[in-house]
Amino acid sequence: MKAILPLLSLLSVAQALYFFIDGATPRCFFEELPKDTLVVGHYTAEEHDDRSNSWSQHEGLSIYISVDEIFNNDHRVLSQRGSTAGRFTFSASEAGDHKICFTPISTSGSQKWLNSADPNGGIKLTLDMIIGETNEIESTDKSRLEDLATRVRDLNARLQDVKREQVFQREREAQFRDQSEATNSRVVFWILIQLGVLGATCAWQLSHLRSFFIKQKLT
């Protein structure tokens, strides 16, 4: 099933729309884009849940997105398979008609998603596209970038704290090592002195005993 929506050019003001797709059947839109036009789209795919009687997302639902250049023998500029909700981006390398197609894939086991003519059948796809408005595209990502920048600053601050702690620990280790070496040096010094005193005492005693025995023999 195909649909031609020339009003997609009005989506540069970030107007969202939704439509229903027969299962495994692509729904395509044709849009004439100027050269170097940036297109950013956000989508959400939902399948009807009979138990809750509502449209909902589930892990078994995915969307295949393709973009072809009609003027260039259907040259494919985008081929992307996403989850039940996501984002796609492409840029028009040349001016001309582009075909943007969405194909749902579901593993729910229900047969209703294959037929959008059923009141609760098919796949409900909500699409929000921005065409050619880089300022609006940047504004949608500004909060995310600011959040990432804040996290990076926090990580850098924590890293600096860790580095300061490591420098402090190394300085303490160096001080402890110097103190230990000084203490060991003093211990060795006093041991040498004690050995010297002990050696001198032994020598004096030996000399004294020798003199004593010599006098005893003479008497």
N, CA, C and O of each residue as an XYZ file, in Angstrom:
876
protein
N       0.850     -1.193      0.000
C       0.000      0.000      0.000
C       0.883      1.239      0.000
O       1.811      1.357      0.801
N       0.586      2.149     -0.898
C       1.391      3.357     -1.017
C       0.507      4.583     -0.872
O      -0.679      4.574     -1.199
N       1.128      5.630     -0.372
C       0.403      6.889     -0.218
C       1.335      8.024     -0.558
O       2.511      8.012     -0.197
N       0.795      9.013     -1.264
C       1.566     10.200     -1.611
C       1.070     11.341     -0.751
O      -0.094     11.735     -0.822
N       1.987     11.873      0.075
C       1.618     12.954      0.989
C       2.493     14.158      0.713
O       3.538     14.291      1.350
N       2.129     15.039     -0.197
C       2.939     16.243     -0.450
C       2.945     17.171      0.735
O       3.787     18.066      0.812
N       2.017     16.980      1.675
C       1.976     17.871      2.832
C       3.079     17.569      3.818
O       3.192     18.248      4.839
N       3.911     16.551      3.538
C       5.008     16.277      4.455
C       5.952     17.452      4.579
O       6.669     17.570      5.573
N       5.962     18.327      3.580
C       6.823     19.504      3.666
C       6.427     20.406      4.808
O       7.237     21.203      5.282
N       5.177     20.290      5.261
C       4.731     21.097      6.389
C       5.221     20.543      7.709
O       5.042     21.178      8.748
N       5.848     19.351      7.692
C       6.296     18.755      8.925
C       7.519     19.455      9.497
O       7.985     19.094     10.577
N       8.048     20.458      8.786
C       9.173     21.201      9.322
C       8.793     21.959     10.579
O       9.670     22.435     11.300
N       7.511     22.080     10.854
C       7.070     22.696     12.100
C       6.782     21.622     13.133
O       6.099     21.877     14.125
N       7.306     20.408     12.903
C       7.246     19.314     13.870
C       5.818     18.906     14.182
O       5.461     18.748     15.349
N       4.986     18.730     13.144
C       3.635     18.220     13.317
C       3.682     16.701     13.259
O       4.272     16.142     12.335
N       3.077     16.026     14.218
C       3.062     14.570     14.260
C       1.769     14.058     13.657
O       0.735     14.722     13.723
N       1.833     12.864     13.066
C       0.649     12.217     12.524
C       0.764     10.727     12.806
O       1.841     10.217     13.113
N      -0.374     10.037     12.694
C      -0.326      8.588     12.836
C      -1.209      7.968     11.769
O      -2.146      8.590     11.268
N      -0.886      6.723     11.435
C      -1.636      5.993     10.423
C      -1.482      4.504     10.717
O      -0.688      4.101     11.567
N      -2.261      3.696      9.995
C      -2.248      2.253     10.208
C      -1.651      1.559      8.999
O      -1.895      1.954      7.859
N      -0.864      0.517      9.254
C      -0.167     -0.219      8.204
C      -0.561     -1.689      8.280
O      -0.595     -2.284      9.357
N      -0.859     -2.266      7.113
C      -1.044     -3.714      7.053
C       0.273     -4.404      7.359
O       1.343     -3.939      6.965
N       0.177     -5.525      8.071
C       1.385     -6.238      8.450
C       2.232     -6.641      7.265
O       1.726     -7.133      6.257
N       3.546     -6.423      7.402
C       4.543     -6.795      6.396
C       4.330     -6.095      5.062
O       4.938     -6.488      4.066
N       3.487     -5.070      5.013
C       3.269     -4.305      3.785
C       3.822     -2.893      3.971
O       3.396     -2.197      4.893
N       4.749     -2.450      3.135
C       5.335     -1.121      3.347
C       4.333     -0.002      3.076
O       3.521     -0.096      2.156
N       4.394      1.033      3.863
C       3.646      2.266      3.623
C       4.679      3.311      3.225
O       5.605      3.594      3.985
N       4.522      3.881      2.046
C       5.527      4.771      1.491
C       4.973      6.181      1.302
O       3.793      6.370      1.009
N       5.851      7.160      1.476
C       5.540      8.564      1.247
C       6.563      9.120      0.270
O       7.731      8.732      0.289
N       6.118     10.024     -0.576
C       6.994     10.643     -1.553
C       7.152     12.116     -1.197
O       6.177     12.831     -0.969
N       8.400     12.543     -1.156
C       8.678     13.930     -0.779
C       9.786     14.485     -1.661
O      10.842     13.872     -1.821
N       9.527     15.656     -2.228
C      10.554     16.335     -3.027
C      11.399     17.184     -2.096
O      10.885     18.054     -1.394
N      12.692     16.926     -2.096
C      13.600     17.584     -1.161
C      14.667     18.361     -1.919
O      15.190     17.872     -2.921
N      14.996     19.556     -1.459
C      16.122     20.285     -2.045
C      17.444     19.604     -1.684
O      17.497     18.761     -0.789
N      18.478     19.971     -2.374
C      19.796     19.406     -2.118
C      20.280     19.787     -0.721
O      20.052     20.902     -0.252
N      20.950     18.840     -0.068
C      21.547     19.027      1.261
C      20.496     19.292      2.338
O      20.792     19.921      3.354
N      19.277     18.818      2.119
C      18.231     18.973      3.126
C      18.348     17.859      4.161
O      18.438     16.681      3.814
N      18.344     18.236      5.407
C      18.424     17.260      6.490
C      17.024     16.864      6.940
O      16.170     17.723      7.161
N      16.791     15.563      7.076
C      15.498     15.036      7.507
C      15.718     14.184      8.751
O      16.545     13.272      8.755
N      14.976     14.489      9.792
C      15.037     13.730     11.036
C      13.625     13.302     11.399
O      12.709     14.125     11.422
N      13.447     12.028     11.680
C      12.125     11.513     12.030
C      12.159     10.702     13.304
O      13.120      9.981     13.573
N      11.096     10.826     14.089
C      10.885      9.999     15.271
C       9.594      9.209     15.059
O       8.597      9.760     14.592
N       9.614      7.947     15.395
C       8.437      7.117     15.159
C       8.160      6.239     16.383
O       9.050      5.951     17.183
N       6.889      5.825     16.498
C       6.469      4.883     17.527
C       5.477      3.916     16.905
O       4.472      4.342     16.336
N       5.745      2.632     17.004
C       4.869      1.602     16.442
C       4.133      0.894     17.575
O       4.730      0.548     18.595
N       2.825      0.682     17.385
C       2.000      0.036     18.402
C       1.113     -1.022     17.759
O       0.666     -0.883     16.620
N       0.875     -2.078     18.520
C      -0.019     -3.147     18.085
C      -1.137     -3.285     19.111
O      -0.910     -3.121     20.310
N      -2.341     -3.585     18.639
C      -3.485     -3.656     19.541
C      -3.385     -4.904     20.425
O      -3.156     -6.016     19.951
N      -3.567     -4.671     21.729
C      -3.561     -5.753     22.705
C      -5.001     -6.027     23.124
O      -5.637     -5.188     23.762
N      -5.519     -7.215     22.760
C      -6.911     -7.543     23.074
C      -7.138     -7.676     24.574
O      -8.244     -7.422     25.053
N      -6.122     -8.064     25.315
C      -6.308     -8.239     26.758
C      -6.537     -6.909     27.465
O      -7.407     -6.804     28.329
N      -5.762     -5.901     27.101
C      -5.934     -4.580     27.719
C      -6.819     -3.672     26.885
O      -7.162     -2.568     27.307
N      -7.197     -4.148     25.675
C      -8.036     -3.369     24.760
C      -7.432     -1.988     24.499
O      -8.109     -0.963     24.582
N      -6.130     -2.000     24.180
C      -5.435     -0.730     23.920
C      -4.272     -0.992     22.973
O      -3.821     -2.124     22.802
N      -3.801      0.096     22.361
C      -2.633      0.018     21.500
C      -1.387      0.143     22.364
O      -1.286      1.054     23.186
N      -0.451     -0.758     22.182
C       0.739     -0.761     23.041
C       1.949     -1.261     22.260
O       1.822     -1.881     21.203
N       3.120     -0.975     22.810
C       4.375     -1.428     22.222
C       4.793     -2.752     22.867
O       4.419     -3.044     24.003
N       5.563     -3.537     22.138
C       6.134     -4.748     22.720
C       7.439     -5.068     22.000
O       7.681     -4.590     20.892
N       8.271     -5.875     22.636
C       9.620     -6.124     22.139
C       9.627     -6.864     20.807
O      10.596     -6.765     20.055
N       8.564     -7.601     20.503
C       8.525     -8.345     19.255
C       8.135     -7.524     18.048
O       8.025     -8.063     16.947
N       7.925     -6.245     18.227
C       7.508     -5.360     17.141
C       8.683     -4.478     16.726
O       9.323     -3.846     17.567
N       8.957     -4.443     15.436
C      10.040     -3.611     14.910
C       9.598     -2.980     13.599
O       8.615     -3.402     12.992
N      10.335     -1.967     13.173
C      10.019     -1.220     11.946
C      11.263     -1.169     11.067
O      12.349     -0.803     11.517
N      11.078     -1.544      9.807
C      12.154     -1.396      8.824
C      11.896     -0.124      8.022
O      10.805      0.071      7.485
N      12.904      0.737      7.947
C      12.780      2.040      7.289
C      13.743      2.084      6.116
O      14.912      1.720      6.250
N      13.253      2.530      4.967
C      14.107      2.685      3.784
C      13.790      4.012      3.102
O      12.651      4.479      3.118
N      14.806      4.602      2.512
C      14.663      5.855      1.767
C      15.369      5.675      0.434
O      16.556      5.351      0.391
N      14.630      5.887     -0.665
C      15.180      5.722     -2.009
C      15.093      7.038     -2.776
O      14.149      7.810     -2.614
N      16.101      7.274     -3.614
C      16.094      8.431     -4.505
C      15.412      8.025     -5.814
O      15.987      7.283     -6.611
N      14.198      8.507     -6.035
C      13.441      8.140     -7.231
C      14.137      8.628     -8.499
O      14.116      7.950     -9.526
N      14.746      9.794     -8.422
C      15.380     10.407     -9.596
C      16.694      9.725     -9.960
O      17.256      9.988    -11.024
N      17.178      8.861     -9.094
C      18.483      8.226     -9.312
C      18.350      6.704     -9.322
O      19.097      5.995     -8.647
N      17.368      6.213    -10.113
C      17.154      4.771    -10.266
C      16.948      4.076     -8.917
O      17.494      3.002     -8.665
N      16.153      4.709     -8.063
C      15.816      4.151     -6.748
C      17.061      3.833     -5.914
O      17.114      2.825     -5.210
N      18.049      4.706     -6.010
C      19.245      4.534     -5.185
C      18.882      4.667     -3.712
O      18.279      5.658     -3.300
N      19.250      3.672     -2.929
C      18.868      3.650     -1.511
C      19.879      4.430     -0.681
O      21.075      4.143     -0.698
N      19.376      5.413      0.040
C      20.236      6.243      0.886
C      20.088      5.901      2.365
O      20.905      6.318      3.185
N      19.039      5.137      2.708
C      18.855      4.742      4.101
C      18.202      3.373      4.151
O      17.199      3.126      3.483
N      18.780      2.486      4.950
C      18.206      1.167      5.198
C      18.436      0.867      6.674
O      19.560      0.608      7.103
N      17.357      0.908      7.436
C      17.496      0.836      8.887
C      16.355      0.026      9.493
O      15.188      0.229      9.159
N      16.708     -0.892     10.385
C      15.694     -1.625     11.135
C      15.780     -1.206     12.592
O      16.818     -1.356     13.236
N      14.680     -0.681     13.100
C      14.664     -0.193     14.464
C      13.658     -0.935     15.325
O      12.891     -1.767     14.838
N      13.674     -0.627     16.582
C      12.762     -1.253     17.529
C      11.380     -0.616     17.423
O      11.078      0.069     16.446
N      10.551     -0.843     18.424
C       9.180     -0.344     18.376
C       9.100      1.180     18.425
O       8.071      1.759     18.078
N      10.169      1.823     18.849
C      10.243      3.291     18.837
C      11.679      3.691     18.572
O      12.609      3.071     19.087
N      11.858      4.719     17.775
C      13.221      5.121     17.472
C      13.287      6.370     16.632
O      12.336      7.147     16.548
N      14.440      6.542     16.011
C      14.720      7.759     15.245
C      15.513      7.395     13.998
O      16.307      6.454     14.014
N      15.301      8.131     12.931
C      16.092      7.956     11.722
C      16.467      9.326     11.177
O      15.757     10.310     11.383
N      17.594      9.370     10.480
C      18.122     10.626      9.939
C      18.752     10.359      8.579
O      19.440      9.355      8.393
N      18.520     11.243      7.646
C      19.221     11.175      6.372
C      19.273     12.569      5.768
O      18.520     13.464      6.150
N      20.180     12.727      4.819
C      20.355     14.011      4.144
C      20.239     13.805      2.637
O      20.783     12.845      2.091
N      19.535     14.701      1.976
C      19.358     14.609      0.523
C      20.633     15.085     -0.162
O      20.982     16.263     -0.094
N      21.326     14.159     -0.821
C      22.565     14.528     -1.500
C      22.311     15.334     -2.766
O      23.137     16.153     -3.168
N      21.143     15.092     -3.400
C      20.756     15.835     -4.596
C      19.276     16.199     -4.488
O      18.523     15.546     -3.766
N      18.868     17.227     -5.197
C      17.466     17.636     -5.198
C      16.631     16.645     -6.012
O      17.067     16.154     -7.053
N      15.419     16.361     -5.516
C      14.535     15.458     -6.252
C      13.586     14.728     -5.319
O      13.570     14.968     -4.112
N      12.785     13.820     -5.905
C      11.802     13.062     -5.141
C      12.480     11.929     -4.380
O      13.347     11.226     -4.900
N      12.053     11.781     -3.134
C      12.538     10.707     -2.273
C      11.353      9.886     -1.791
O      10.308     10.435     -1.441
N      11.520      8.571     -1.774
C      10.478      7.662     -1.284
C      10.876      7.146      0.084
O      11.908      6.495      0.242
N      10.034      7.446      1.082
C      10.292      7.048      2.462
C       9.290      5.954      2.813
O       8.083      6.191      2.787
N       9.774      4.765      3.139
C       8.899      3.613      3.382
C       9.099      3.058      4.786
O      10.200      3.066      5.336
N       7.973      2.567      5.355
C       7.974      1.939      6.674
C       7.331      0.562      6.546
O       6.223      0.435      6.023
N       8.027     -0.469      7.025
C       7.518     -1.832      6.963
C       7.541     -2.433      8.360
O       8.613     -2.578      8.948
N       6.365     -2.789      8.909
C       6.339     -3.361     10.261
C       6.664     -4.852     10.254
O       6.399     -5.558      9.280
N       7.241     -5.313     11.356
C       7.533     -6.728     11.568
C       7.120     -7.068     12.989
O       7.568     -6.421     13.936
N       6.261     -8.088     13.152
C       5.759     -8.439     14.479
C       5.876     -9.941     14.699
O       5.659    -10.739     13.788
N       6.227    -10.309     15.937
C       6.304    -11.714     16.336
C       5.294    -12.025     17.437
O       5.481    -12.963     18.212
N       4.227    -11.238     17.502
C       3.237    -11.416     18.557
C       2.416    -12.689     18.388
O       1.872    -13.209     19.362
N       2.323    -13.193     17.163
C       1.516    -14.378     16.906
C       0.074    -14.070     16.559
O      -0.668    -14.960     16.145
N      -0.332    -12.822     16.723
C      -1.696    -12.426     16.372
C      -1.803    -12.189     14.875
O      -0.858    -11.718     14.242
N      -2.957    -12.517     14.316
C      -3.182    -12.324     12.882
C      -3.779    -10.952     12.565
O      -3.822    -10.553     11.401
N      -4.238    -10.230     13.587
C      -4.891     -8.947     13.342
C      -3.934     -7.903     12.780
O      -4.343     -7.020     12.027
N      -2.658     -8.006     13.146
C      -1.717     -6.974     12.713
C      -1.485     -7.020     11.209
O      -0.909     -6.094     10.638
N      -1.934     -8.099     10.565
C      -1.748     -8.222      9.127
C      -2.797     -7.473      8.322
O      -2.634     -7.303      7.114
N      -3.891     -7.013      8.975
C      -4.989     -6.390      8.243
C      -5.423     -5.121      8.953
O      -6.038     -5.178     10.018
N      -5.108     -3.986      8.370
C      -5.485     -2.716      8.987
C      -6.965     -2.404      8.797
O      -7.486     -1.482      9.424
N      -7.667     -3.179      7.918
C      -9.098     -2.952      7.745
C      -9.879     -3.388      8.967
O     -10.995     -2.919      9.195
N      -9.304     -4.279      9.752
C      -9.934     -4.688     11.010
C      -9.940     -3.485     11.954
O      -8.955     -2.748     12.004
N     -11.037     -3.264     12.713
C     -11.091     -2.100     13.624
C      -9.899     -2.033     14.576
O      -9.436     -0.946     14.923
N      -9.410     -3.186     14.993
C      -8.251     -3.224     15.878
C      -7.077     -3.943     15.225
O      -6.260     -4.561     15.907
N      -6.999     -3.860     13.910
C      -5.950     -4.557     13.189
C      -4.890     -3.627     12.666
O      -4.982     -2.406     12.792
N      -3.873     -4.237     12.071
C      -2.772     -3.457     11.536
C      -1.829     -2.967     12.625
O      -1.951     -3.320     13.798
N      -0.899     -2.154     12.198
C       0.070     -1.540     13.101
C      -0.147     -0.030     13.090
O      -0.200      0.593     12.030
N      -0.271      0.548     14.285
C      -0.440      1.989     14.402
C       0.942      2.630     14.487
O       1.696      2.374     15.426
N       1.265      3.455     13.511
C       2.578      4.102     13.469
C       2.407      5.602     13.646
O       1.748      6.262     12.843
N       2.994      6.123     14.682
C       3.006      7.572     14.932
C       4.326      8.127     14.433
O       5.394      7.653     14.821
N       4.253      9.129     13.573
C       5.436      9.660     12.908
C       5.554     11.154     13.150
O       4.590     11.901     12.985
N       6.726     11.574     13.536
C       7.030     12.990     13.753
C       8.303     13.302     12.979
O       9.382     12.831     13.338
N       8.181     14.090     11.926
C       9.326     14.377     11.069
C       9.630     15.866     11.028
O       8.729     16.704     11.072
N      10.896     16.173     10.944
C      11.365     17.550     10.775
C      12.208     17.578      9.514
O      13.181     16.833      9.394
N      11.839     18.433      8.577
C      12.514     18.499      7.287
C      13.130     19.871      7.092
O      12.425     20.878      7.030
N      14.426     19.899      6.998
C      15.128     21.114      6.609
C      15.261     22.178      7.679
O      15.802     23.247      7.397
N      14.792     21.937      8.893
C      14.900     22.945      9.944
C      15.965     22.500     10.939
O      15.663     21.849     11.939
N      17.193     22.852     10.657
C      18.290     22.422     11.514
C      18.197     23.030     12.900
O      18.613     22.405     13.875
N      17.654     24.246     13.011
C      17.531     24.865     14.324
C      16.612     24.058     15.224
O      16.906     23.843     16.400
N      15.477     23.606     14.648
C      14.562     22.819     15.450
C      15.149     21.465     15.780
O      14.929     20.937     16.870
N      15.902     20.895     14.836
C      16.547     19.614     15.103
C      17.550     19.761     16.234
O      17.631     18.911     17.121
N      18.317     20.853     16.195
C      19.290     21.063     17.256
C      18.606     21.293     18.590
O      19.100     20.844     19.625
N      17.452     21.999     18.581
C      16.770     22.268     19.844
C      16.220     20.997     20.463
O      16.168     20.884     21.687
N      15.800     20.017     19.624
C      15.285     18.760     20.182
C      16.383     17.968     20.865
O      16.115     17.213     21.800
N      17.636     18.135     20.402
C      18.752     17.398     20.984
C      19.516     18.204     22.023
O      20.433     17.692     22.666
N      19.133     19.476     22.187
C      19.904     20.341     23.074
C      19.884     19.836     24.507
O      20.912     19.825     25.183
N      18.700     19.416     24.974
C      18.596     18.935     26.342
C      19.431     17.672     26.542
O      20.060     17.499     27.586
N      19.438     16.788     25.537
C      20.243     15.576     25.642
C      21.730     15.906     25.690
O      22.482     15.322     26.470
N      22.147     16.854     24.843
C      23.547     17.245     24.838
C      23.940     17.893     26.154
O      25.029     17.648     26.673
N      23.048     18.724     26.697
C      23.342     19.355     27.983
C      23.447     18.311     29.087
O      24.306     18.404     29.963
N      22.561     17.312     29.034
C      22.620     16.246     30.031
C      23.922     15.466     29.912
O      24.546     15.136     30.920
N      24.335     15.169     28.670
C      25.604     14.472     28.477
C      26.776     15.323     28.942
O      27.723     14.814     29.543
N      26.707     16.634     28.659
C      27.785     17.525     29.090
C      27.879     17.567     30.609
O      28.976     17.587     31.168
N      26.717     17.582     31.282
C      26.713     17.577     32.745
C      27.328     16.294     33.283
O      28.104     16.322     34.239
N      26.984     15.181     32.674
C      27.555     13.907     33.119
C      29.055     13.866     32.900
O      29.800     13.349     33.733
N      29.501     14.422     31.756
C      30.940     14.446     31.488
C      31.659     15.302     32.506
O      32.733     14.936     32.983
N      31.062     16.463     32.849
C      31.689     17.314     33.864
C      31.746     16.609     35.213
O      32.749     16.700     35.921
N      30.671     15.904     35.571
C      30.680     15.165     36.836
C      31.758     14.086     36.840
O      32.463     13.898     37.831
N      31.877     13.374     35.706
C      32.909     12.334     35.621
C      34.307     12.936     35.700
O      35.198     12.367     36.331
N      34.501     14.105     35.050
C      35.808     14.767     35.124
C      36.124     15.205     36.545
O      37.264     15.094     36.996
N      35.104     15.708     37.259
C      35.321     16.125     38.648
C      35.693     14.930     39.519
O      36.595     15.012     40.354
N      34.987     13.816     39.314
C      35.317     12.612     40.085
C      36.716     12.106     39.746
O      37.449     11.641     40.618
N      37.075     12.204     38.462
C      38.407     11.777     38.049
C      39.480     12.636     38.697
O      40.516     12.129     39.127
N      39.231     13.941     38.768
C      40.194     14.821     39.430
C      40.310     14.485     40.908
O      41.408     14.518     41.464
N      39.183     14.160     41.560
C      39.230     13.758     42.973
C      40.062     12.495     43.147
O      40.861     12.390     44.078
N      39.869     11.539     42.246
C      40.646     10.303     42.324
C      42.127     10.577     42.128
O      42.965     10.008     42.827
N      42.455     11.465     41.162
C      43.856     11.798     40.923
C      44.477     12.468     42.145
O      45.606     12.159     42.524
N      43.722     13.401     42.767
C      44.245     14.064     43.964
C      44.470     13.055     45.090
O      45.465     13.137     45.810
N      43.548     12.106     45.243
C      43.701     11.089     46.271
C      44.916     10.215     45.994
O      45.639      9.841     46.918
N      45.145      9.887     44.720
C      46.311      9.087     44.368
C      47.608      9.842     44.657
O      48.569      9.260     45.160
N      47.637     11.151     44.335
C      48.830     11.951     44.623
C      49.076     12.011     46.133
O      50.215     11.898     46.586
N      47.999     12.189     46.910
C      48.129     12.241     48.374
C      48.664     10.923     48.919
O      49.526     10.913     49.798
N      48.148      9.803     48.390
C      48.607      8.493     48.851
C      50.078      8.279     48.492
O      50.840      7.728     49.286
N      50.477      8.720     47.284
C      51.886      8.572     46.904
C      52.791      9.411     47.797
O      53.880      8.976     48.171
N      52.335     10.620     48.139
C      53.138     11.459     49.030
C      53.270     10.818     50.408
O      54.346     10.830     51.005
N      52.164     10.255     50.910
C      52.233      9.578     52.212
C      53.152      8.369     52.154
O      53.915      8.120     53.087
N      53.083      7.612     51.052
C      53.967      6.462     50.901
C      55.426      6.897     50.855
O      56.297      6.249     51.436
N      55.689      8.021     50.145
C      57.063      8.515     50.066
C      57.561      8.944     51.450
O      58.698      8.643     51.814
N      56.715      9.648     52.229
C      57.095     10.053     53.572
C      57.346      8.846     54.466
O      58.311      8.819     55.230
N      56.471      7.846     54.368
C      56.646      6.645     55.188
C      57.920      5.904     54.797
O      58.634      5.387     55.656
N      58.200      5.854     53.495
C      59.416      5.187     53.030
C      60.656      5.920     53.525
O      61.605      5.289     53.989
N      60.657      7.265     53.430
C      61.799      8.045     53.916
C      61.992      7.846     55.420
O      63.118      7.687     55.889
N      60.886      7.856     56.175
C      60.977      7.666     57.626
C      61.505      6.273     57.958
O      62.310      6.107     58.875
N      61.043      5.272     57.201
C      61.509      3.907     57.445
C      62.997      3.778     57.139
O      63.734      3.127     57.880
N      63.441      4.403     56.037
C      64.852      4.331     55.700
C      65.706      5.052     56.743
O      66.787      4.584     57.101
N      65.212      6.199     57.230
C      65.969      6.915     58.271
C      66.052      6.080     59.546
O      67.109      5.999     60.171
N      64.934      5.459     59.929
C      64.929      4.621     61.128
C      65.880      3.440     60.968
O      66.623      3.111     61.892
N      65.860      2.806     59.805
C      66.760      1.671     59.562
C      68.218      2.104     59.600
O      69.084      1.377     60.088
N      68.480      3.315     59.073
C      69.854      3.820     59.105
C      70.333      4.034     60.540
O      71.461      3.682     60.886
N      69.453      4.621     61.380
C      69.823      4.836     62.780
C      70.023      3.505     63.509
O      70.928      3.380     64.333
N      69.188      2.521     63.211
C      69.333      1.215     63.852
C      70.671      0.579     63.482
O      71.378      0.048     64.338
N      71.009      0.641     62.183
C      72.298      0.076     61.744
C      73.458      0.822     62.396
O      74.449      0.207     62.789
N      73.340      2.143     62.514
C      74.403      2.940     63.135
C      74.636      2.520     64.582
O      75.780      2.323     64.992
N      73.567      2.382     65.360
C      73.715      1.998     66.770
C      74.182      0.557     66.917
O      74.892      0.232     67.870
N      73.798     -0.300     65.998
C      74.302     -1.683     66.035
C      75.806     -1.701     65.814
O      76.535     -2.428     66.489
N      76.270     -0.882     64.849
C      77.709     -0.812     64.612
C      78.451     -0.272     65.831
O      79.522     -0.764     66.185
N      77.868      0.750     66.473
C      78.499      1.296     67.681
C      78.576      0.228     68.780
O      79.604      0.054     69.434
N      77.443     -0.487     68.960
C      77.432     -1.535     69.980
C      78.453     -2.623     69.666
O      79.128     -3.120     70.567
N      78.569     -2.994     68.392
C      79.579     -3.992     68.022
C      80.985     -3.486     68.299
O      81.859     -4.224     68.754
N      81.182     -2.180     68.006
C      82.493     -1.616     68.288
C      82.819     -1.630     69.775
O      83.917     -2.016     70.176
N      81.843     -1.198     70.599
C      82.049     -1.195     72.045
C      82.280     -2.622     72.553
O      83.162     -2.863     73.377
N      81.477     -3.558     72.050
C      81.620     -4.946     72.463
C      82.979     -5.500     72.067
O      83.598     -6.229     72.842
N      83.453     -5.166     70.870
C      84.764     -5.627     70.430
C      85.873     -5.045     71.301
O      86.809     -5.743     71.690
N      85.743     -3.715     71.608
C      86.758     -3.085     72.459
C      86.765     -3.709     73.849
O      87.826     -3.930     74.431
N      85.575     -3.990     74.377
C      85.483     -4.610     75.709
C      86.113     -5.990     75.701
O      86.839     -6.345     76.630
N      85.849     -6.762     74.681
C      86.438     -8.108     74.584
C      87.964     -8.026     74.495
O      88.680     -8.797     75.134
N      88.444     -7.074     73.689
C      89.893     -6.932     73.555
C      90.525     -6.540     74.894
O      91.575     -7.060     75.271
N      89.875     -5.624     75.602
C      90.421     -5.198     76.908
C      90.427     -6.345     77.901
O      91.390     -6.520     78.648
N      89.352     -7.131     77.911
C      89.291     -8.258     78.833
C      90.354     -9.300     78.509
O      90.993     -9.846     79.408
N      90.540     -9.575     77.212
C      91.564    -10.540     76.833
C      92.948    -10.058     77.248
O      93.774    -10.832     77.730
N      93.186     -8.753     77.048
C      94.478     -8.200     77.446
C      94.659     -8.269     78.955
O      95.742     -8.599     79.437
N      93.602     -7.961     79.702
C      93.670     -8.009     81.155
C      93.911     -9.432     81.655
O      94.714     -9.644     82.563
N      93.220    -10.402     81.068
C      93.398    -11.792     81.482
C      94.800    -12.274     81.146
O      95.402    -13.017     81.921
N      95.323    -11.863     80.006
C      96.678    -12.272     79.641
C      97.686    -11.756     80.654
O      98.573    -12.480     81.105
N      97.524    -10.474     81.000
C      98.440     -9.894     81.995
C      98.303    -10.602     83.328
O      99.294    -10.812     84.026
N      97.075    -10.975     83.690
C      96.829    -11.649     84.971
C      97.504    -13.010     85.014
O      98.120    -13.366     86.018
N      97.392    -13.776     83.931
C      98.008    -15.106     83.918
C      99.520    -15.014     83.904
O     100.199    -15.833     84.522
N     100.058    -14.015     83.197
C     101.512    -13.848     83.183
C     102.022    -13.562     84.591
O     103.030    -14.131     85.009
N     101.343    -12.694     85.323
C     101.768    -12.398     86.703
C     101.651    -13.616     87.577
O     102.493    -13.816     88.452
N     100.641    -14.442     87.379
C     100.488    -15.638     88.194
C     101.637    -16.626     87.970
O     102.066    -17.274     88.925
N     102.144    -16.762     86.755
C     103.231    -17.658     86.489
C     104.523    -17.152     87.106
O     105.339    -17.932     87.596
N     104.696    -15.853     87.077
C     105.927    -15.302     87.641
C     105.994    -15.473     89.133
O     107.081    -15.629     89.689
N     104.857    -15.446     89.795
C     104.873    -15.625     91.244
C     104.880    -17.094     91.581
O     104.893    -17.458     92.757
